């Protein structure tokens, strides 16, 4: 119904629809964020005294990477010259499958006998897995947070164009409190360039891009991640509607640092590294241009299936 109305009167969006769209995005920002309490996550990680924590965190790390490398564009059309500015809110979701719920974990430390068991990941069921050892000892693999999806919502500003090039900046710096994540710092910088200008009579608009982002979560760098993405985008304008798609090569690395046996004589700082990985990232979507308001929705696939959406105000 909304699309049909927009085709009839794209230049006069009713105020009530602007309010509805705006309220929807606010709810995404407040409710869609992952419900992972920093204190609980760090407590869960403190059960791991070695690289076993990598298996526990892997689904979340991959979701971070795919979400960060999504939502930088809604059109491949970039003016060769002239001024354009857009303030945007992008929301990116990634869905977890049954395979993400568990991993094969090895008991660590001096626990005897050493055993490999199926344990829950950070996105898996909340129940802990307890392994019995010699002399009545027990080894505990912590439960997860029972997540079916991960959603990241970010504001960004896009400014252009100089010789067909525009720049985009993402930035968040908030303190959610000890009951939530703690400090969240995200900075993203990107450039996109009009590739169509070098070809005659292309049936679609083409653009190339490069984006770099850093994300820190937690007061003591509980999560420290870096994302880099190179891509090519295509789109076709049909007036109000503009289908678009992209093919990206994404790079993502992450470290997690936490403390085991806090306050005890054997207190130890543990750092878990997730090696840099390259992934192919495909995206298809459609945008609607309603005067100065632009809305879009898209589906994307890399390690997992995801969706994204958002709105922008500007030229």
C-alpha positions, 0 to 999 in steps of 0.5 A: 500500500505504501509503495502504490501511494508513493507512485501516485504522489512521491513529492507529498509524503503525509506527515503521519507516514514520516512519523511512523517511519521515524518511530519505527527506526527509533524502535529498531535502535532501542529494541533491535540491539543485541541483548548481551550484558557486558558483565555476563559476557565477560563472566562467561568468557572467564570460564575459558583459560585458553583459545577454546573461547574462540569457538564460543565467540565465533558466531558473534564475531562473524555476525559483527563482521557481516553487519559492519560491512553492510548498509553503506549504500542504497544507490550506485548513482553518484553525481560527477560534480555538484553537492549532495549530502545525506544523513542516514540511519542503517539497521543491519541484521544477521540470522543464526542457524542451528549450527551456530548453537554449539561447538566442540570444546576441549577442557583446559587447565589441569582438569583431568582427564582432558575431554572434548564435548559439545558445548553451547556458543555465545548465541546458543542455549543458556544452559551450561554444560558440566563435565565430570573429572577425576576426584569429583572435579567439574569443568563448566562450559558456560551457556549462551544468550539464546540469540536467533539474530544479531542487529546493529543500527548506526547513523552515517553521513554521506557527502559528495561529489568531487569528480564522481567521488563521495565520502561516508562517515559512521560514528557512535561513541556511547556508554550504555552502563555496566548493565549493558555493554559498557562503552561502545565506540564505532568509527567507519570511513568510506569512499565510493567512486562513479565508475559509469562515467568511464563507459558509454551507454551502460544499462545500469549505474556502477560504482566502486567502494572501499570502507574501513571500520573499527569497533570497540565494545566494553570498558577494557576492550572486551571486543576490539574489531576491524573491518575492511570491505572492497566492492562494486555496486549497481543500480537502476533508477525507475523514478520513485523506485531504484533496485540495487545490488553489490558484490563485496570482498570483506575482511574482518578481524577481532580480538577479545580480552578478559580476565580469569580468576579475577582478584585471586592469586592466579588472576590472568589476562586472556587475549583471544585472536580471530585471524583475518578472514576474507568473505564474499558478500552479496546484496540485493535490495530496492530503495524508494525516493520520496523527495528528500526522504529515501527508504530502502530494504535489502537482503544479503548473504555472506557467512549467514543470511541477513537483512538490512534497511534504513532511511535517509534525509537529503539530496 
